[in-house]
Structure formats: structure tokens, C-alpha cells
Amino acid sequence: MNEQIGRRLFEEPMLRGAAGQPNFSGLRLNHFEETRGNEVSLDRLGATGIDRKVSTYLRHRADLAGQTFSKVKQFDGWAVVPAKELAEARKDPKLPVTSSPISGVEPNDNAYHAHVLRP
């Protein structure tokens, strides 16, 4: 339950044209929207903290995933929480994390893939 779970973040265009606007440094809701179905895709980043070997493995795949968008996006890291924050949420819905490794040919594999089912 202490495993670190991350959602990949990719750069998103911001408003343009207004002079003097500060850069946005927060989390955007669209990073957590899933349009491919009820399974929200996540990465398992380490048992008790972010594991360097795991993040190196996943970083390569995330960088390549950014190249697959119709407009190429830069991978900006992960939004990370412990699995227990999703599975034992103080408010419903509780979202148990399910490990769901993806087998395939590199870089289309992901031994650290997980998902939660969206209610």
C-alpha cells in the first residue's frame, strides 16, 4: 500500500497573447482525464519511494509516448501518490490500484503499468 503510483504528465499549451502572464506551475485536471475507457493508466514507481531503476525504465517509454501525440508533447514527469491514498481515500470513491503489466516489444512494454477503474 506504500507503493508510489504516478500519472504521466505531458506539456500542455497555455494561453497565449496576454503579456505578462506568469507561468502556470500547478497540476492541470486534463492530465487526469482518460478518454480511452474506464481504466485510468498509471505507473508503479517504487515500493516505498521512487526507485531510480524503475524511473529510468519508464522515462524512456514516456519520452517515446510523447512522440505519438498528433502534436508532439514533452514528457514532464509524474504526479505521484502512495497507492493507499487512492485505495483508502477519505472520501468515496475509493480506487484500488491494480497491477497490469503490459507485455510486448520495447518500448511498447511496461512491466510497471497499473490502472484504477473510474467509477
N, C-alpha and C positions, 0 to 999 in steps of 0.2 A: 504493500500500500504506500510505501515511501518512494516508489519508483517515480522518477521525473518524466512527465509527459509533456511533449511540445507540439505546438501547431506551427507549421512553417509560415513565415511572414515574407511577402514579396513586396517590392516597392510599388507604390500606387501613385498615380499622378495627383497632384494637389491643384487647388485653384490657381489660376494664372491671371496676370494682368493687373492686379491690385498692388501698387507699390508699397513697400514697407511691411508686408505681412510677415510675421515670424514663422519660422519653420515649425511644422507640426511634429511633435516628438512622442505622442501618445499612441495608444492602441486604437485601431480603427475596427469597427464592427464587421466590415466586409471581409476581414481576414478570417472570421469565424463562420461565415456563411458557406454552406455546402450546397451546390446546385446539382450534384450528380446522384443524389438519392438520400436515404435516411442515415447512412453511415458517414460520420464526420471523421476524416482521416487524420491520424496523429502519428507522432514518432515517439518511441520509448528511448529516452536519452541516458538512462543510467539508474542503477538500483537505489542509490541513496543520494546521489549528486550527479552532475553532468559528467559522464565518462568521456575522456578525451578520445579514446579509440572509437567509440560509438559516434561521437560528433564528427570525427574525421570521415568515417564511413558514410554517414548521412549527408555531410556537407557536399561531397562530390555529386551525389544523386540530386540534392536540392538545387545546386547550381545548374545542372543539366535540365531539371524540371522547369526552371525559369526560362529556358530557351524554347520550350514547347508552346508558350502562350502566343497568341496571334501577334501581339506586340511584346517583344522580349522583355522580361522583368528580371531585375536583380534580386537574388535571394538575400534577405536581410536578417536571418537568424530565426529564432523560435520564441514564441510566447510559452513559458514553462510554468507548470504547476505540479505538485505531487499528485499522484493518482487518487489518493484518499480525498483530496479536495473536490474531485468530481464524483467519486463513488459514495462519499459520505457527506454530501453537501448539506449545509444548514437549512436550505430551502429546497423544495422539490422543483424540478425533477432531479433525482439522483442519477448519475450517469456512470455506470460501471464500465471500466476500461477493459476491452477485450483485445488480447494479443492476436494479431492476424498477419503473420509474416507473409510476404509476397515472394514467391519463387519465380525465377526467370533468369534471363541472361543480363549480366551487368550492363548498363546501370538501371535496368528495369526491375531489378530485385530490391527487396528491402527486408532484411532479417529483423529489423526493429520496428516494423509497422504495427500499428494498433488502431482501434477505432472505438467510438462510442455511438450508440444508436440515438438518433434525435427523436424525441417524443412527438 
